[in-house]
Amino acid sequence: GPFVGGDASVFATSVDLPSPPTLFVPEQSGSGLLLSWSLPTDTGAGANLDTPYPLSGYRIEWDTGAFAAEATDTNPCPYENSPLGGGCVVQDASIRRGFIDSVVGRTYYIRVYAISNVGSSSPSNMQVITVSQVGGSGAPLSLSCSDTVASVSWGVEAGVSQYELRYSTREDFPLSETSVLLVGGTTGSVALTLDSGSVWYFQVRGWNVANGAAGPPGPISSWA
């Protein structure tokens, strides 16, 4: 760099982009795929090569074939996306998970990028998953409640080795405000001690643990 008044002033001729995150194996969830990934090991160097640039989010890409080019979609995640391919942007760097719609029988190719205020990383490792259908479907719930205990039951289904019961005080089941209980496939009831001052929502779905497939979630039931 140039010397000014005897002092060396160093200017970066380029900036380091974030390193790519590691994309974990997707999980089937109802009509789509749940994605999660690691924090990048490097967020990139700042203009003085000492201060890291903060991450601003992540971009997810998916396709049903080999990627022809990097997707440029800027739609925020989640949104009404195409199960045939596309991309979306997670606009909060503290969130390292996403959801994409999928079609049973199709094979999906998925990757993710880290984004900072100077650009995006190279693509992560690619995950390839063929969507399969679990036997059975989401089972309707039966509720029996006392002052503080909710007894939740459902019909046991063939082909299901594990049930996932979700319960929350929010009907949209946000990840940060939802509890998840896993029970064996031969068990069709649980008792939960809950705050009786809130309205609670419940939903159950079946899993085939052997192939990682999930059936569609059952209808939502509530207890006040």
LOTIDREN-75844 format. One record per residue: x negated, y negated, z negated of N, C-alpha, C, CB in turn; residue number from 1; residue in one letter. Coordinates in steps of 0.05 Angstrom, whole numbers, always signed. Glycine has a CB too. Layout:
[rec [X Y Z] [X Y Z] [X Y Z] [X Y Z] NUM "A"] ...
***
This chain:
[rec [-17 +24 +0] [+0 +0 +0] [-17 -25 +0] [+19 +0 -24] 1 "G"] [rec [-6 -49 +4] [-22 -73 +5] [-32 -82 -22] [-5 -96 +18] 2 "P"] [rec [-54 -96 -22] [-65 -108 -46] [-57 -137 -48] [-96 -105 -47] 3 "F"] [rec [-46 -146 -70] [-37 -173 -74] [-50 -184 -99] [-6 -175 -76] 4 "V"] [rec [-67 -206 -95] [-80 -218 -119] [-97 -199 -134] [-59 -229 -137] 5 "G"] [rec [-109 -180 -120] [-126 -161 -133] [-112 -137 -146] [-142 -175 -154] 6 "G"] [rec [-85 -138 -147] [-70 -116 -158] [-59 -99 -136] [-47 -127 -176] 7 "D"] [rec [-59 -73 -141] [-48 -55 -121] [-18 -53 -124] [-62 -27 -123] 8 "A"] [rec [-3 -58 -103] [+26 -54 -104] [+33 -31 -86] [+41 -80 -94] 9 "S"] [rec [+45 -10 -98] [+50 +14 -84] [+79 +15 -76] [+43 +39 -101] 10 "V"] [rec [+84 +20 -50] [+111 +22 -40] [+116 +51 -30] [+117 +2 -18] 11 "F"] [rec [+138 +62 -36] [+145 +88 -26] [+152 +86 +3] [+167 +102 -43] 12 "A"] [rec [+140 +102 +19] [+148 +103 +48] [+170 +123 +53] [+124 +111 +65] 13 "T"] [rec [+176 +139 +33] [+198 +158 +35] [+208 +164 +7] [+190 +184 +50] 14 "S"] [rec [+231 +174 +4] [+242 +181 -22] [+248 +211 -23] [+267 +165 -29] 15 "V"] [rec [+245 +222 -46] [+250 +251 -49] [+280 +255 -52] [+235 +262 -73] 16 "D"] [rec [+291 +273 -37] [+320 +280 -40] [+322 +301 -62] [+331 +291 -13] 17 "L"] [rec [+346 +305 -72] [+350 +325 -93] [+343 +353 -82] [+379 +325 -103] 18 "P"] [rec [+334 +370 -100] [+331 +398 -92] [+358 +411 -90] [+312 +414 -112] 19 "S"] [rec [+361 +433 -74] [+387 +445 -72] [+395 +460 -97] [+387 +464 -48] 20 "P"] [rec [+421 +461 -104] [+430 +477 -126] [+430 +506 -118] [+458 +468 -135] 21 "P"] [rec [+435 +524 -137] [+438 +552 -132] [+468 +559 -133] [+422 +570 -152] 22 "T"] [rec [+479 +569 -112] [+508 +576 -111] [+511 +604 -121] [+519 +573 -82] 23 "L"] [rec [+529 +607 -141] [+534 +634 -153] [+555 +649 -136] [+543 +631 -182] 24 "F"] [rec [+558 +674 -142] [+577 +691 -127] [+605 +680 -132] [+574 +721 -136] 25 "V"] [rec [+621 +674 -111] [+648 +664 -115] [+666 +685 -128] [+660 +655 -88] 26 "P"] [rec [+687 +675 -142] [+707 +692 -153] [+734 +688 -139] [+710 +687 -184] 27 "E"] [rec [+747 +710 -133] [+774 +708 -121] [+794 +699 -142] [+783 +734 -108] 28 "Q"] [rec [+811 +680 -135] [+831 +669 -154] [+856 +663 -139] [+819 +645 -168] 29 "S"] [rec [+876 +680 -140] [+901 +675 -127] [+897 +672 -97] [+914 +650 -139] 30 "G"] [rec [+903 +647 -87] [+902 +642 -58] [+875 +631 -50] [+923 +623 -51] 31 "S"] [rec [+855 +631 -67] [+830 +619 -59] [+806 +630 -73] [+831 +590 -65] 32 "G"] [rec [+784 +616 -71] [+758 +624 -82] [+749 +603 -102] [+737 +629 -60] 33 "L"] [rec [+741 +612 -126] [+729 +594 -146] [+699 +594 -142] [+737 +603 -175] 34 "L"] [rec [+687 +570 -141] [+659 +567 -136] [+645 +554 -160] [+653 +551 -111] 35 "L"] [rec [+620 +561 -165] [+605 +548 -186] [+575 +549 -177] [+609 +561 -214] 36 "S"] [rec [+560 +530 -188] [+532 +529 -179] [+515 +516 -202] [+529 +512 -153] 37 "W"] [rec [+489 +519 -199] [+470 +509 -219] [+464 +479 -215] [+445 +525 -219] 38 "S"] [rec [+453 +467 -236] [+443 +440 -234] [+417 +441 -218] [+438 +427 -262] 39 "L"] [rec [+412 +423 -198] [+387 +423 -184] [+363 +420 -203] [+386 +401 -163] 40 "P"] [rec [+341 +432 -197] [+317 +429 -213] [+305 +402 -211] [+297 +451 -207] 41 "T"] [rec [+310 +387 -189] [+298 +361 -185] [+320 +343 -172] [+273 +363 -166] 42 "D"] [rec [+324 +320 -184] [+344 +301 -173] [+332 +282 -152] [+357 +286 -195] 43 "T"] [rec [+305 +283 -148] [+292 +266 -129] [+279 +243 -143] [+312 +255 -109] 44 "G"] [rec [+257 +232 -131] [+242 +210 -143] [+253 +183 -135] [+212 +212 -136] 45 "A"] [rec [+251 +164 -152] [+260 +137 -146] [+239 +122 -129] [+265 +121 -171] 46 "G"] [rec [+244 +97 -123] [+227 +82 -105] [+199 +78 -116] [+239 +54 -99] 47 "A"] [rec [+196 +78 -143] [+169 +76 -154] [+157 +103 -160] [+170 +60 -180] 48 "N"] [rec [+170 +124 -150] [+161 +152 -152] [+160 +161 -181] [+134 +155 -140] 49 "L"] [rec [+172 +146 -200] [+173 +155 -228] [+201 +158 -238] [+158 +134 -245] 50 "D"] [rec [+220 +142 -229] [+247 +142 -239] [+264 +160 -222] [+258 +114 -241] 51 "T"] [rec [+276 +181 -233] [+293 +198 -217] [+319 +184 -208] [+301 +224 -232] 52 "P"] [rec [+327 +189 -184] [+353 +180 -175] [+375 +197 -188] [+355 +180 -144] 53 "Y"] [rec [+396 +185 -199] [+417 +201 -210] [+433 +215 -189] [+436 +184 -228] 54 "P"] [rec [+443 +239 -196] [+461 +253 -177] [+489 +239 -178] [+463 +283 -185] 55 "L"] [rec [+501 +238 -155] [+528 +227 -153] [+550 +248 -148] [+529 +205 -131] 56 "S"] [rec [+542 +272 -141] [+562 +293 -136] [+551 +316 -120] [+586 +281 -122] 57 "G"] [rec [+569 +331 -108] [+562 +355 -92] [+580 +357 -68] [+563 +381 -109] 58 "Y"] [rec [+570 +368 -47] [+587 +374 -23] [+588 +404 -18] [+577 +358 +2] 59 "R"] [rec [+613 +414 -16] [+617 +442 -10] [+623 +446 +19] [+640 +454 -28] 60 "I"] [rec [+612 +466 +31] [+618 +473 +59] [+626 +502 +61] [+595 +467 +78] 61 "E"] [rec [+645 +509 +78] [+652 +537 +82] [+660 +541 +111] [+675 +545 +63] 62 "W"] [rec [+657 +565 +120] [+663 +572 +148] [+669 +601 +149] [+639 +565 +167] 63 "D"] [rec [+683 +610 +170] [+689 +638 +174] [+670 +651 +194] [+718 +642 +183] 64 "T"] [rec [+648 +636 +200] [+627 +646 +218] [+602 +632 +211] [+635 +642 +248] 65 "G"] [rec [+581 +636 +228] [+556 +622 +223] [+560 +592 +225] [+534 +632 +242] 66 "A"] [rec [+547 +576 +208] [+549 +547 +209] [+537 +537 +234] [+536 +534 +184] 67 "F"] [rec [+553 +522 +250] [+542 +510 +275] [+526 +485 +268] [+564 +504 +295] 68 "A"] [rec [+535 +470 +248] [+523 +445 +240] [+532 +437 +212] [+529 +422 +260] 69 "A"] [rec [+518 +419 +200] [+525 +410 +173] [+552 +395 +175] [+503 +392 +161] 70 "E"] [rec [+570 +402 +157] [+596 +389 +157] [+593 +360 +146] [+616 +405 +139] 71 "A"] [rec [+609 +343 +157] [+608 +315 +148] [+633 +306 +134] [+603 +297 +173] 72 "T"] [rec [+650 +325 +126] [+675 +318 +113] [+669 +303 +87] [+691 +344 +107] 73 "D"] [rec [+684 +282 +81] [+681 +267 +57] [+706 +268 +39] [+675 +238 +63] 74 "T"] [rec [+725 +286 +46] [+749 +289 +30] [+741 +298 +2] [+768 +310 +42] 75 "N"] [rec [+754 +285 -19] [+747 +294 -46] [+758 +322 -52] [+758 +273 -66] 76 "P"] [rec [+744 +337 -68] [+753 +363 -77] [+769 +360 -103] [+729 +382 -81] 77 "C"] [rec [+790 +376 -107] [+803 +393 -87] [+822 +377 -71] [+817 +416 -101] 78 "P"] [rec [+828 +386 -47] [+848 +374 -30] [+860 +395 -12] [+835 +350 -13] 79 "Y"] [rec [+879 +388 +5] [+893 +407 +22] [+874 +415 +44] [+920 +396 +34] 80 "E"] [rec [+856 +434 +38] [+835 +441 +57] [+842 +464 +76] [+809 +447 +43] 81 "N"] [rec [+827 +467 +97] [+832 +488 +116] [+819 +514 +107] [+822 +479 +144] 82 "S"] [rec [+834 +536 +107] [+821 +562 +100] [+803 +573 +122] [+843 +582 +93] 83 "P"] [rec [+802 +558 +145] [+785 +568 +167] [+758 +555 +167] [+799 +562 +193] 84 "L"] [rec [+753 +535 +150] [+727 +523 +149] [+729 +493 +145] [+711 +528 +175] 85 "G"] [rec [+708 +481 +134] [+708 +452 +129] [+690 +445 +107] [+736 +443 +123] 86 "G"] [rec [+696 +423 +94] [+679 +413 +72] [+694 +394 +55] [+653 +401 +83] 87 "G"] [rec [+684 +390 +31] [+695 +370 +13] [+674 +361 -7] [+721 +380 -2] 88 "C"] [rec [+678 +339 -20] [+658 +327 -38] [+669 +327 -67] [+651 +299 -29] 89 "V"] [rec [+653 +338 -85] [+658 +336 -113] [+646 +310 -122] [+646 +361 -130] 90 "V"] [rec [+662 +290 -130] [+653 +263 -134] [+644 +258 -163] [+675 +244 -127] 91 "Q"] [rec [+640 +278 -179] [+630 +275 -206] [+607 +295 -210] [+653 +280 -227] 92 "D"] [rec [+583 +285 -215] [+559 +302 -216] [+560 +321 -241] [+534 +286 -216] 93 "A"] [rec [+577 +314 -260] [+579 +332 -284] [+595 +357 -279] [+590 +316 -307] 94 "S"] [rec [+609 +357 -256] [+626 +380 -249] [+611 +398 -229] [+654 +371 -237] 95 "I"] [rec [+606 +423 -236] [+592 +441 -218] [+610 +465 -212] [+565 +450 -231] 96 "R"] [rec [+633 +460 -203] [+652 +481 -195] [+671 +470 -174] [+668 +492 -220] 97 "R"] [rec [+684 +487 -159] [+702 +479 -139] [+721 +501 -131] [+688 +469 -114] 98 "G"] [rec [+740 +495 -114] [+760 +515 -105] [+766 +510 -76] [+786 +513 -122] 99 "F"] [rec [+766 +532 -60] [+774 +530 -32] [+796 +550 -26] [+749 +534 -13] 100 "I"] [rec [+814 +543 -8] [+835 +562 +0] [+822 +584 +17] [+857 +547 +16] 101 "D"] [rec [+834 +607 +17] [+823 +629 +32] [+846 +647 +43] [+804 +646 +15] 102 "S"] [rec [+839 +664 +61] [+859 +683 +74] [+849 +711 +70] [+862 +676 +104] 103 "V"] [rec [+866 +729 +60] [+859 +757 +55] [+850 +769 +81] [+883 +772 +44] 104 "V"] [rec [+827 +784 +80] [+816 +797 +103] [+794 +782 +117] [+838 +803 +122] 105 "G"] [rec [+792 +756 +112] [+772 +740 +126] [+746 +740 +109] [+782 +711 +130] 106 "R"] [rec [+723 +737 +124] [+697 +734 +111] [+689 +705 +111] [+676 +751 +126] 107 "T"] [rec [+681 +695 +88] [+674 +667 +85] [+644 +663 +79] [+690 +654 +62] 108 "Y"] [rec [+633 +643 +92] [+605 +635 +88] [+606 +608 +74] [+589 +633 +116] 109 "Y"] [rec [+593 +606 +51] [+596 +583 +34] [+568 +573 +25] [+613 +589 +9] 110 "I"] [rec [+565 +547 +24] [+541 +535 +14] [+548 +508 +1] [+519 +532 +36] 111 "R"] [rec [+529 +496 -14] [+534 +471 -28] [+509 +454 -27] [+543 +476 -57] 112 "V"] [rec [+513 +428 -28] [+491 +408 -28] [+493 +391 -52] [+492 +391 -2] 113 "Y"] [rec [+470 +382 -63] [+470 +361 -84] [+468 +334 -70] [+447 +366 -104] 114 "A"] [rec [+482 +314 -81] [+482 +287 -69] [+472 +267 -90] [+510 +280 -59] 115 "I"] [rec [+453 +250 -82] [+444 +227 -98] [+451 +202 -83] [+414 +229 -105] 116 "S"] [rec [+443 +179 -94] [+449 +154 -81] [+431 +148 -57] [+448 +131 -101] 117 "N"] [rec [+413 +166 -51] [+397 +163 -27] [+401 +184 -6] [+367 +162 -35] 118 "V"] [rec [+417 +204 -12] [+422 +225 +8] [+429 +252 -5] [+399 +228 +27] 119 "G"] [rec [+430 +272 +11] [+437 +299 +1] [+413 +318 +5] [+461 +310 +16] 120 "S"] [rec [+414 +339 -11] [+393 +359 -11] [+396 +376 +14] [+395 +376 -36] 121 "S"] [rec [+377 +394 +18] [+381 +415 +37] [+402 +434 +27] [+354 +430 +43] 122 "S"] [rec [+413 +452 +43] [+435 +469 +34] [+425 +489 +13] [+447 +484 +57] 123 "P"] [rec [+443 +497 -4] [+437 +518 -24] [+435 +545 -10] [+459 +519 -46] 124 "S"] [rec [+429 +565 -25] [+432 +593 -15] [+461 +597 -5] [+425 +614 -37] 125 "N"] [rec [+465 +614 +14] [+492 +619 +25] [+504 +643 +12] [+491 +622 +56] 126 "M"] [rec [+529 +641 +3] [+544 +664 -7] [+563 +673 +14] [+558 +657 -33] 127 "Q"] [rec [+565 +699 +18] [+583 +711 +38] [+603 +729 +23] [+568 +727 +60] 128 "V"] [rec [+629 +725 +26] [+648 +741 +12] [+672 +747 +31] [+658 +727 -13] 129 "I"] [rec [+681 +772 +30] [+705 +780 +45] [+728 +782 +25] [+701 +807 +60] 130 "T"] [rec [+749 +767 +31] [+771 +765 +12] [+789 +790 +14] [+788 +740 +18] 131 "V"] [rec [+793 +803 -9] [+809 +827 -10] [+834 +822 -27] [+793 +851 -20] 132 "S"] [rec [+852 +840 -27] [+877 +837 -42] [+878 +857 -64] [+902 +840 -24] 133 "Q"] [rec [+884 +849 -88] [+887 +867 -111] [+914 +880 -109] [+883 +852 -138] 134 "V"] [rec [+916 +904 -120] [+942 +917 -121] [+960 +903 -141] [+940 +946 -129] 135 "G"] [rec [+986 +901 -135] [+1004 +887 -153] [+1004 +857 -149] [+997 +893 -182] 136 "G"] [rec [+1021 +843 -163] [+1023 +814 -160] [+1024 +801 -187] [+1047 +806 -143] 137 "S"] [rec [+1025 +775 -188] [+1028 +761 -214] [+1053 +770 -228] [+1027 +731 -209] 138 "G"] [rec [+1051 +777 -253] [+1074 +787 -268] [+1088 +765 -282] [+1065 +809 -287] 139 "A"] [rec [+1114 +765 -283] [+1129 +745 -298] [+1125 +750 -328] [+1159 +745 -291] 140 "P"] [rec [+1127 +728 -344] [+1122 +730 -372] [+1148 +731 -388] [+1105 +707 -381] 141 "L"] [rec [+1147 +744 -411] [+1168 +743 -430] [+1157 +732 -456] [+1181 +772 -435] 142 "S"] [rec [+1170 +711 -467] [+1161 +698 -491] [+1179 +702 -515] [+1157 +668 -486] 143 "L"] [rec [+1167 +708 -538] [+1182 +710 -563] [+1165 +694 -583] [+1186 +740 -572] 144 "S"] [rec [+1177 +672 -594] [+1161 +654 -610] [+1173 +650 -637] [+1159 +627 -596] 145 "C"] [rec [+1155 +648 -657] [+1163 +640 -684] [+1153 +611 -688] [+1150 +659 -706] 146 "S"] [rec [+1149 +602 -712] [+1141 +574 -717] [+1114 +568 -705] [+1140 +568 -746] 147 "D"] [rec [+1095 +586 -707] [+1068 +581 -698] [+1056 +603 -680] [+1049 +577 -721] 148 "T"] [rec [+1071 +626 -678] [+1060 +649 -663] [+1077 +653 -638] [+1060 +674 -680] 149 "V"] [rec [+1063 +655 -615] [+1076 +661 -589] [+1069 +689 -582] [+1068 +640 -567] 150 "A"] [rec [+1089 +706 -579] [+1084 +734 -569] [+1090 +734 -540] [+1103 +755 -585] 151 "S"] [rec [+1069 +739 -524] [+1071 +737 -495] [+1069 +766 -483] [+1049 +719 -483] 152 "V"] [rec [+1087 +773 -466] [+1086 +800 -455] [+1092 +799 -425] [+1106 +819 -469] 153 "S"] [rec [+1083 +819 -410] [+1088 +821 -381] [+1088 +850 -373] [+1066 +805 -366] 154 "W"] [rec [+1097 +856 -349] [+1097 +883 -339] [+1070 +892 -329] [+1117 +885 -316] 155 "G"] [rec [+1062 +916 -338] [+1036 +927 -329] [+1040 +938 -301] [+1027 +950 -349] 156 "V"] [rec [+1020 +932 -284] [+1022 +939 -255] [+1001 +959 -247] [+1020 +914 -238] 157 "E"] [rec [+1007 +975 -226] [+988 +994 -215] [+966 +978 -201] [+1002 +1013 -195] 158 "A"] [rec [+941 +988 -202] [+919 +976 -188] [+906 +953 -203] [+928 +967 -162] 159 "G"] [rec [+916 +947 -226] [+905 +924 -242] [+889 +936 -265] [+927 +905 -252] 160 "V"] [rec [+863 +928 -267] [+847 +938 -289] [+843 +917 -311] [+820 +946 -279] 161 "S"] [rec [+851 +892 -306] [+848 +871 -326] [+867 +849 -321] [+819 +860 -327] 162 "Q"] [rec [+878 +837 -342] [+896 +814 -339] [+883 +789 -350] [+923 +819 -353] 163 "Y"] [rec [+888 +767 -336] [+878 +741 -345] [+902 +724 -353] [+861 +727 -323] 164 "E"] [rec [+904 +718 -379] [+926 +701 -389] [+915 +673 -393] [+938 +712 -415] 165 "L"] [rec [+927 +653 -380] [+919 +625 -383] [+940 +611 -400] [+915 +611 -356] 166 "R"] [rec [+932 +594 -418] [+951 +579 -433] [+940 +551 -439] [+959 +593 -460] 167 "Y"] [rec [+957 +531 -438] [+949 +503 -440] [+972 +486 -448] [+936 +493 -413] 168 "S"] [rec [+967 +462 -457] [+988 +442 -462] [+993 +426 -437] [+981 +424 -485] 169 "T"] [rec [+980 +433 -415] [+984 +419 -389] [+994 +440 -369] [+957 +406 -380] 170 "R"] [rec [+1015 +433 -355] [+1027 +452 -336] [+1009 +457 -311] [+1054 +441 -326] 171 "E"] [rec [+990 +438 -305] [+973 +442 -282] [+947 +457 -290] [+965 +415 -271] 172 "D"] [rec [+944 +466 -315] [+922 +482 -324] [+895 +471 -316] [+925 +510 -313] 173 "F"] [rec [+887 +447 -324] [+860 +437 -318] [+840 +454 -332] [+857 +407 -326] 174 "P"] [rec [+817 +458 -320] [+796 +475 -331] [+788 +467 -359] [+772 +477 -313] 175 "L"] [rec [+785 +440 -363] [+775 +430 -389] [+795 +433 -411] [+767 +402 -385] 176 "S"] [rec [+821 +438 -405] [+842 +439 -425] [+858 +465 -425] [+861 +415 -422] 177 "E"] [rec [+845 +486 -414] [+859 +512 -412] [+843 +534 -426] [+863 +519 -382] 178 "T"] [rec [+856 +550 -441] [+844 +573 -454] [+851 +598 -437] [+854 +577 -483] 179 "S"] [rec [+831 +616 -436] [+835 +640 -419] [+830 +665 -437] [+816 +641 -395] 180 "V"] [rec [+848 +684 -437] [+845 +709 -452] [+846 +732 -433] [+868 +711 -473] 181 "L"] [rec [+826 +749 -434] [+825 +773 -417] [+833 +797 -433] [+796 +777 -405] 182 "L"] [rec [+852 +813 -422] [+861 +837 -436] [+861 +861 -416] [+890 +833 -447] 183 "V"] [rec [+858 +884 -427] [+856 +908 -411] [+881 +913 -394] [+851 +932 -428] 184 "G"] [rec [+878 +927 -372] [+900 +931 -353] [+922 +948 -363] [+889 +943 -329] 185 "G"] [rec [+918 +963 -385] [+940 +979 -397] [+954 +964 -419] [+928 +1005 -408] 186 "T"] [rec [+945 +940 -425] [+958 +923 -446] [+975 +902 -433] [+936 +910 -464] 187 "T"] [rec [+1000 +900 -442] [+1018 +880 -430] [+1029 +861 -450] [+1040 +894 -417] 188 "G"] [rec [+1015 +856 -472] [+1025 +836 -491] [+1003 +826 -509] [+1048 +848 -508] 189 "S"] [rec [+1005 +802 -518] [+987 +790 -538] [+1002 +771 -556] [+963 +775 -523] 190 "V"] [rec [+991 +766 -580] [+1003 +747 -598] [+983 +724 -602] [+1010 +760 -626] 191 "A"] [rec [+992 +699 -599] [+974 +676 -600] [+984 +657 -622] [+973 +662 -573] 192 "L"] [rec [+966 +648 -639] [+973 +628 -659] [+967 +600 -647] [+957 +632 -686] 193 "T"] [rec [+988 +584 -644] [+986 +559 -630] [+998 +536 -646] [+999 +561 -603] 194 "L"] [rec [+991 +512 -638] [+1002 +488 -651] [+1031 +485 -643] [+986 +463 -642] 195 "D"] [rec [+1049 +486 -663] [+1077 +485 -656] [+1087 +457 -649] [+1093 +495 -680] 196 "S"] [rec [+1069 +437 -652] [+1076 +410 -646] [+1072 +403 -617] [+1061 +391 -663] 197 "G"] [rec [+1064 +422 -600] [+1059 +417 -572] [+1076 +435 -555] [+1029 +421 -566] 198 "S"] [rec [+1080 +428 -530] [+1092 +445 -510] [+1069 +461 -497] [+1108 +429 -488] 199 "V"] [rec [+1072 +487 -496] [+1051 +505 -485] [+1061 +518 -460] [+1043 +526 -506] 200 "W"] [rec [+1042 +521 -441] [+1048 +534 -415] [+1031 +559 -412] [+1044 +514 -391] 201 "Y"] [rec [+1043 +580 -401] [+1029 +606 -399] [+1031 +616 -370] [+1041 +627 -418] 202 "F"] [rec [+1010 +631 -361] [+1011 +643 -335] [+992 +667 -335] [+1003 +623 -313] 203 "Q"] [rec [+999 +689 -322] [+983 +713 -322] [+978 +722 -294] [+996 +735 -339] 204 "V"] [rec [+956 +734 -289] [+950 +747 -263] [+934 +772 -267] [+935 +727 -244] 205 "R"] [rec [+935 +790 -248] [+921 +815 -250] [+894 +815 -235] [+937 +838 -241] 206 "G"] [rec [+875 +829 -245] [+848 +832 -232] [+842 +861 -227] [+826 +819 -249] 207 "W"] [rec [+829 +866 -205] [+817 +892 -200] [+787 +888 -204] [+824 +904 -172] 208 "N"] [rec [+777 +894 -228] [+749 +888 -234] [+730 +902 -216] [+744 +895 -263] 209 "V"] [rec [+737 +926 -206] [+718 +941 -189] [+710 +926 -164] [+731 +967 -182] 210 "A"] [rec [+729 +912 -151] [+722 +897 -127] [+724 +867 -130] [+740 +906 -104] 211 "N"] [rec [+729 +857 -155] [+729 +829 -160] [+752 +814 -148] [+704 +817 -149] 212 "G"] [rec [+774 +828 -141] [+797 +815 -129] [+818 +808 -149] [+809 +833 -107] 213 "A"] [rec [+831 +786 -144] [+852 +777 -162] [+879 +775 -147] [+846 +749 -174] 214 "A"] [rec [+900 +784 -160] [+926 +780 -148] [+936 +752 -152] [+946 +800 -161] 215 "G"] [rec [+957 +744 -139] [+968 +717 -142] [+978 +713 -170] [+990 +711 -122] 216 "P"] [rec [+975 +689 -181] [+985 +684 -208] [+1015 +686 -210] [+976 +657 -218] 217 "P"] [rec [+1026 +695 -232] [+1054 +697 -236] [+1067 +669 -242] [+1061 +716 -259] 218 "G"] [rec [+1093 +668 -245] [+1106 +643 -251] [+1098 +632 -279] [+1136 +647 -250] 219 "P"] [rec [+1100 +606 -282] [+1093 +593 -307] [+1116 +594 -326] [+1084 +564 -301] 220 "I"] [rec [+1111 +601 -351] [+1130 +600 -372] [+1121 +580 -393] [+1134 +628 -385] 221 "S"] [rec [+1140 +568 -408] [+1133 +548 -428] [+1146 +554 -454] [+1142 +520 -418] 222 "S"] [rec [+1135 +542 -475] [+1144 +545 -503] [+1141 +519 -517] [+1130 +568 -518] 223 "W"] [rec [+1161 +509 -529] [+1159 +484 -544] [+1166 +489 -574] [+1179 +462 -533] 224 "A"] 
***
